[in-house]
């Protein structure tokens, strides 16, 4: 079926049929909770029969591809369906793999009570049943991610062999069901001196902290990254104060950890560390200025040996949420590539959902390689939104990642028509 013919059929589908009611029936049937009530079950059965009847009308109206159009109408809005067709016309292929950030992407602290909505979980389960590998790509620890994925998606899906978890922002990859490749500790490939810097930082960062930081923060249980989190509500003014002070402290301890390995003067290295990361990140510079911890510039620049180390280390600041030290050689794109290898995705065309600069690295890699699409919540960071709006304009409301997954579903079904 030619593209223009498909456009004509979609116009007819959404103009001639009550697709809004059809979607409400489908959603009710899909998300009906397990209730031990004869009356409720009878109502579910009645809605399911009406859903089947209305889908049959669409199937009869489109003899060549009626089931496909009926399935699209029951899941995608008019806008989502036409967006899917526009994407297929542009790229001449459908998405074949999902790459998903979690916090403020699949779930949103302000909109979903920090839980992945049931509708989003159902869409993921449906796409998995349709053959989509899933790569969950997050800065969280492995145990945290495994826990809520098993609770939300079920143990069978998580252990199906087609789901992979890139955790701690790319330091490790966990893909159940793949024997010796099930867990890959990517940080073990780093050279020993770099690993030693992180070991020293982890050992000292809380032990040497002033009381307000030591009692106001905790060290997240990462395998490699060194992350300080507040002990009060994330995003609160108190958390903001604690994390700002923790940033200054963690940079000082990082300087000490680097100086210990180089045998250099600790104070000098600490000064250069603060100045280096202030130059790298405007938010870090602003916090250091506010904390009176930003050294004056030096036209000579840091010693080359120190610059070599600093170029391999990244510091991430999340206001009122966390301060994290990571390796630039371990990031989400590195983890996603490793996950795709284990999953056997040889010709990737991905949809990347994310909201932060770590997700932006995946999006840019995908765009540069021609490996797919990017989507973001409309409260994502400015740089992420700039990228998404400059490509395919795939944005969604907080907690509504399921809307993008509906578009992906429609794209997949439309691709079968040609």
C-alpha positions as CSV (number, residue, x, y, z in Angstrom):
1,X,0.0,0.0,0.0
2,X,1.5,3.3,-1.1
3,X,2.1,6.1,1.5
4,X,-0.5,8.5,0.1
5,X,-3.1,5.7,0.1
6,X,-2.3,5.0,3.8
7,X,-2.8,8.8,4.5
8,X,-6.2,8.6,2.8
9,X,-7.2,5.5,4.8
10,X,-6.2,7.2,8.1
11,X,-8.2,10.3,7.3
12,X,-11.2,8.0,6.6
13,X,-10.6,6.0,9.8
14,X,-10.6,9.0,12.1
15,X,-13.3,10.9,10.3
16,X,-15.8,8.1,9.8
17,X,-15.5,6.1,13.1
18,X,-15.8,7.0,16.8
19,X,-12.2,6.2,17.6
20,X,-12.3,8.1,20.9
21,X,-14.9,5.8,22.3
22,X,-13.0,2.8,20.9
23,X,-9.8,3.9,22.7
24,X,-11.7,4.3,25.9
25,X,-13.1,0.8,25.6
26,X,-9.6,-0.6,24.8
27,X,-8.1,1.2,27.8
28,X,-10.8,0.0,30.1
29,X,-10.3,-3.6,28.9
30,X,-6.5,-3.4,29.1
31,X,-6.2,-1.7,32.5
32,X,-9.2,-3.3,34.4
33,X,-7.8,-4.3,37.8
34,X,-8.2,-7.8,39.2
35,X,-11.4,-7.5,41.2
36,X,-13.4,-10.4,42.7
37,X,-16.8,-9.0,41.8
38,X,-19.4,-10.6,39.5
39,X,-20.9,-7.2,38.7
40,X,-17.5,-5.7,37.7
41,X,-16.6,-8.7,35.6
42,X,-19.9,-8.6,33.8
43,X,-19.3,-4.9,33.0
44,X,-15.8,-5.8,31.7
45,X,-17.3,-8.5,29.5
46,X,-19.9,-6.1,28.1
47,X,-17.3,-3.5,27.3
48,X,-15.0,-6.1,25.7
49,X,-17.9,-7.3,23.5
50,X,-18.6,-3.7,22.4
51,X,-14.9,-3.2,21.7
52,X,-14.9,-6.3,19.5
53,X,-18.0,-5.2,17.6
54,X,-16.6,-1.7,16.9
55,X,-13.3,-3.2,15.8
56,X,-15.1,-5.6,13.5
57,X,-16.9,-2.6,11.8
58,X,-13.5,-1.1,11.0
59,X,-12.1,-4.4,9.8
60,X,-15.0,-4.8,7.4
61,X,-14.6,-1.2,6.1
62,X,-10.9,-1.7,5.2
63,X,-10.8,-5.1,3.5
64,X,-7.0,-5.1,2.7
65,X,-5.7,-4.1,6.2
66,X,-8.8,-3.8,8.4
67,X,-7.2,-5.5,11.5
68,X,-4.2,-3.2,11.4
69,X,-6.4,-0.1,11.2
70,X,-8.7,-1.3,13.9
71,X,-5.7,-1.9,16.2
72,X,-4.3,1.5,15.5
73,X,-7.7,3.2,16.1
74,X,-8.0,1.4,19.5
75,X,-4.6,2.6,20.7
76,X,-3.6,5.8,19.0
77,X,-5.2,9.2,18.8
78,X,-5.5,10.9,15.4
79,X,-2.4,13.0,16.1
80,X,-0.4,10.0,17.2
81,X,-1.4,8.0,14.2
82,X,-0.5,10.7,11.7
83,X,2.8,11.4,13.6
84,X,3.6,7.8,13.2
85,X,2.9,7.9,9.5
86,X,5.0,11.0,9.0
87,X,7.9,9.3,10.8
88,X,7.5,6.3,8.5
89,X,7.4,8.5,5.4
90,X,10.6,10.3,6.6
91,X,12.7,7.3,7.7
92,X,11.1,4.4,5.7
93,X,11.4,2.1,8.7
94,X,9.9,1.5,12.1
95,X,11.4,1.6,15.5
96,X,12.7,-1.8,16.6
97,X,14.1,-1.2,20.1
98,X,13.1,0.9,23.1
99,X,15.7,2.8,25.2
100,X,14.1,4.3,28.3
101,X,15.2,6.5,31.1
102,X,13.2,6.2,34.3
103,X,13.2,9.2,36.6
104,X,11.3,12.2,35.2
105,X,10.7,10.2,32.0
106,X,8.7,7.0,32.6
107,X,7.7,8.3,36.0
108,X,7.6,11.8,37.4
109,X,7.8,12.9,41.0
110,X,5.3,15.7,40.5
111,X,2.8,13.9,38.4
112,X,2.9,10.1,39.1
113,X,3.9,9.9,42.7
114,X,7.2,8.6,41.5
115,X,5.6,5.4,40.2
116,X,5.5,4.3,36.5
117,X,1.8,4.6,35.5
118,X,-0.1,1.4,34.8
119,X,-0.9,2.7,31.3
120,X,2.8,3.1,30.5
121,X,3.6,-0.3,31.9
122,X,0.8,-1.9,29.8
123,X,2.1,-0.2,26.7
124,X,5.6,-1.6,27.4
125,X,4.3,-5.1,27.9
126,X,2.4,-4.9,24.7
127,X,5.4,-3.7,22.7
128,X,7.5,-6.4,24.3
129,X,5.0,-9.0,23.2
130,X,5.2,-7.6,19.7
131,X,9.0,-8.3,19.8
132,X,10.5,-5.1,20.9
133,X,13.7,-5.4,23.0
134,X,13.7,-3.0,25.9
135,X,16.8,-1.2,27.3
136,X,16.2,0.6,30.5
137,X,18.9,3.2,30.9
138,X,19.2,4.9,34.2
139,X,21.6,6.4,36.8
140,X,20.1,4.3,39.5
141,X,21.6,1.2,41.1
142,X,20.9,-2.2,39.7
143,X,19.0,-3.5,42.7
144,X,16.6,-0.5,42.7
145,X,15.8,-0.8,39.0
146,X,15.3,-4.6,39.2
147,X,12.9,-4.2,42.1
148,X,10.5,-1.7,40.5
149,X,10.7,-3.4,37.0
150,X,9.8,-6.8,38.4
151,X,7.0,-5.2,40.4
152,X,5.6,-3.3,37.5
153,X,6.3,-5.5,34.5
154,X,6.6,-8.9,36.1
155,X,9.4,-11.3,36.6
156,X,8.7,-13.2,33.3
157,X,9.2,-10.1,31.2
158,X,12.3,-8.9,33.1
159,X,13.9,-12.3,32.8
160,X,12.7,-12.9,29.2
161,X,16.1,-12.4,27.6
162,X,15.0,-9.3,25.7
163,X,15.2,-6.7,28.4
164,X,18.5,-5.1,29.5
165,X,19.3,-2.7,32.3
166,X,22.0,-0.1,31.8
167,X,22.6,1.1,35.4
168,X,24.6,3.8,37.1
169,X,24.6,5.8,33.9
170,X,26.6,3.2,32.0
171,X,29.0,1.6,34.5
172,X,27.3,-1.8,34.2
173,X,24.8,-3.7,32.0
174,X,22.5,-6.4,33.3
175,X,20.7,-8.6,30.8
176,X,19.0,-11.6,32.5
177,X,19.0,-14.9,30.6
178,X,22.3,-14.5,28.8
179,X,24.6,-16.7,30.7
180,X,28.1,-15.3,31.2
181,X,27.0,-12.1,29.4
182,X,24.2,-11.5,31.9
183,X,26.1,-9.0,33.9
184,X,28.9,-6.8,32.4
185,X,30.9,-4.6,34.7
186,X,32.1,-2.1,32.2
187,X,34.1,-0.2,34.8
188,X,36.5,-3.1,35.1
189,X,37.8,-2.2,31.7
190,X,39.2,1.1,33.1
191,X,42.9,1.3,33.9
192,X,43.8,0.6,37.6
193,X,45.1,4.2,38.4
194,X,41.7,5.7,37.4
195,X,39.8,3.0,39.4
196,X,42.0,3.9,42.3
197,X,41.0,7.5,42.2
198,X,37.4,6.5,42.5
199,X,38.2,4.0,45.3
200,X,39.9,6.8,47.3
201,X,37.1,9.2,46.7
202,X,34.5,6.7,47.8
203,X,36.4,5.9,51.0
204,X,36.9,9.5,52.0
205,X,33.9,11.5,50.8
206,X,31.6,10.9,53.8
207,X,34.3,10.1,56.4
208,X,36.0,13.5,55.9
209,X,32.8,15.5,55.4
210,X,31.8,18.3,57.8
211,X,28.9,17.3,60.1
212,X,26.1,19.1,58.1
213,X,27.1,17.1,55.0
214,X,27.9,13.8,56.8
215,X,24.6,13.8,58.6
216,X,22.6,15.5,55.8
217,X,23.7,13.2,52.9
218,X,24.1,9.5,52.2
219,X,26.5,7.8,49.8
220,X,24.3,6.0,47.2
221,X,25.1,2.3,47.0
222,X,26.7,2.4,43.6
223,X,29.2,-0.2,42.3
224,X,31.4,2.4,40.8
225,X,30.1,6.0,40.6
226,X,30.4,8.2,43.7
227,X,27.0,9.8,44.4
228,X,25.9,11.9,47.4
229,X,22.1,12.1,47.9
230,X,20.3,14.3,50.5
231,X,18.6,12.7,53.5
232,X,15.7,15.1,53.2
233,X,13.0,15.4,50.5
234,X,14.5,15.7,47.0
235,X,14.0,19.1,45.5
236,X,13.2,20.8,48.8
237,X,15.0,24.0,49.8
238,X,16.9,22.1,52.5
239,X,18.0,19.5,50.0
240,X,19.2,22.3,47.7
241,X,21.4,23.7,50.5
242,X,22.8,20.3,51.4
243,X,23.6,19.3,47.8
244,X,25.2,22.7,47.1
245,X,27.6,22.3,50.0
246,X,28.1,18.6,49.1
247,X,29.3,19.7,45.6
248,X,32.0,21.8,47.0
249,X,33.1,19.1,49.4
250,X,33.1,16.3,46.8
251,X,35.2,18.4,44.5
252,X,37.7,19.0,47.3
253,X,37.9,15.2,48.1
254,X,38.2,14.5,44.4
255,X,41.2,16.8,44.2
256,X,42.7,15.1,47.2
257,X,42.2,11.6,45.6
258,X,43.9,12.7,42.4
259,X,46.7,14.4,44.2
260,X,47.4,11.3,46.2
261,X,48.0,9.3,43.0
262,X,50.1,12.0,41.4
263,X,52.2,13.0,44.5
264,X,51.3,16.6,43.9
265,X,50.4,19.4,46.3
266,X,46.8,18.7,47.5
267,X,45.8,22.4,47.8
268,X,46.9,23.2,44.3
269,X,45.2,20.2,42.7
270,X,42.0,21.0,44.6
271,X,42.0,24.5,43.3
272,X,42.5,23.3,39.7
273,X,39.7,20.7,40.1
274,X,37.2,23.4,41.2
275,X,38.2,25.7,38.4
276,X,38.2,22.9,35.8
277,X,34.6,21.7,36.5
278,X,33.4,25.3,36.8
279,X,34.6,25.9,33.3
280,X,32.9,22.7,32.2
281,X,29.4,23.3,33.7
282,X,27.7,26.7,34.2
283,X,25.5,25.3,37.0
284,X,28.6,24.1,38.9
285,X,30.2,27.5,38.4
286,X,27.2,29.2,39.8
287,X,27.1,27.0,42.9
288,X,30.8,27.5,43.5
289,X,30.4,31.2,43.2
290,X,27.5,31.3,45.6
291,X,29.5,29.2,48.1
292,X,32.6,31.4,47.7
293,X,34.5,28.4,46.5
294,X,35.5,29.4,43.0
295,X,39.2,30.2,42.7
296,X,40.4,33.1,40.5
297,X,41.5,32.2,37.0
298,X,45.0,31.4,36.0
299,X,46.2,32.1,32.5
300,X,48.8,29.4,32.7
301,X,46.2,26.6,33.0
302,X,46.6,23.3,34.9
303,X,49.6,21.0,34.5
304,X,49.2,18.7,31.5
305,X,49.3,15.6,33.7
306,X,46.4,16.9,35.8
307,X,44.4,17.8,32.7
308,X,44.8,14.3,31.4
309,X,43.1,13.0,34.5
310,X,40.4,15.6,34.7
311,X,39.5,15.0,31.0
312,X,38.6,11.4,32.0
313,X,36.4,12.3,34.9
314,X,32.9,13.9,35.0
315,X,31.0,15.7,37.8
316,X,27.3,15.9,37.5
317,X,25.3,18.3,39.7
318,X,21.5,17.9,40.0
319,X,20.0,20.8,42.0
320,X,18.5,19.5,45.3
321,X,18.9,15.9,44.2
322,X,22.5,14.6,43.8
323,X,26.2,15.2,43.2
324,X,27.9,12.5,41.3
325,X,31.4,11.8,40.1
326,X,31.7,9.4,37.1
327,X,34.1,8.4,34.4
328,X,33.7,10.0,31.0
329,X,34.6,6.7,29.5
330,X,31.5,5.1,31.0
331,X,28.3,6.8,29.9
332,X,24.9,5.9,28.8
333,X,25.8,5.5,25.1
334,X,28.6,3.0,26.1
335,X,26.1,1.1,28.2
336,X,23.4,1.1,25.4
337,X,25.9,-0.2,22.8
338,X,26.9,-3.0,25.2
339,X,23.2,-3.8,25.8
340,X,22.4,-3.9,22.1
341,X,25.3,-6.3,21.5
342,X,24.0,-8.7,24.2
343,X,20.4,-8.5,23.0
344,X,21.6,-9.2,19.4
345,X,20.2,-6.0,17.9
346,X,22.2,-5.8,14.7
347,X,20.4,-3.1,12.8
348,X,19.1,-0.7,15.5
349,X,16.5,1.9,15.0
350,X,15.8,3.1,18.5
351,X,13.4,5.4,20.2
352,X,15.3,7.1,23.1
353,X,13.2,8.6,25.9
354,X,15.0,10.8,28.4
355,X,15.1,14.1,30.1
356,X,18.7,14.9,31.2
357,X,22.1,15.6,29.7
358,X,23.2,12.0,30.2
359,X,20.2,11.0,28.0
360,X,21.2,13.7,25.6
361,X,24.5,11.9,24.9
362,X,22.5,8.8,23.8
363,X,20.2,10.9,21.7
364,X,23.1,12.6,19.9
365,X,24.9,9.3,19.3
366,X,21.7,7.9,17.8
367,X,21.2,11.0,15.6
368,X,24.7,11.0,14.4
369,X,24.7,7.3,13.6
370,X,21.3,7.4,12.0
371,X,20.1,4.9,14.6
372,X,16.6,6.3,15.4
373,X,14.5,8.9,17.2
374,X,14.5,10.8,20.4
375,X,11.6,11.9,22.6
376,X,11.5,13.9,25.9
377,X,9.0,15.1,28.5
378,X,8.2,18.8,28.0
379,X,9.9,19.6,31.4
380,X,13.2,18.1,30.3
381,X,16.4,20.1,30.4
382,X,16.7,22.9,27.8
383,X,19.5,21.1,25.9
384,X,17.4,17.9,25.6
385,X,14.3,19.8,24.4
386,X,16.4,21.8,21.9
387,X,17.6,18.5,20.4
388,X,14.2,16.8,20.3
389,X,12.5,19.9,18.9
390,X,15.2,20.2,16.2
391,X,14.7,16.6,15.1
392,X,11.2,15.1,15.2
393,X,9.5,17.2,17.9
394,X,8.5,14.2,19.9
395,X,7.5,15.6,23.3
396,X,5.1,14.5,26.0
397,X,3.5,15.7,29.2
398,X,5.1,14.6,32.6
399,X,4.1,11.1,33.4
400,X,2.7,10.5,29.8
401,X,5.5,8.5,28.2
402,X,2.7,6.1,27.2
403,X,1.7,8.6,24.6
404,X,5.0,8.2,22.8
405,X,4.7,4.4,23.1
406,X,1.3,4.6,21.4
407,X,3.0,6.4,18.5
408,X,5.7,3.7,18.4
409,X,3.0,1.0,18.3
410,X,1.2,2.8,15.4
411,X,4.5,3.2,13.5
412,X,5.2,-0.5,13.9
413,X,1.7,-1.4,12.6
414,X,1.8,1.1,9.7
415,X,5.1,-0.3,8.5
416,X,3.5,-3.7,7.9
417,X,1.2,-2.2,5.3
418,X,3.8,-1.6,2.6
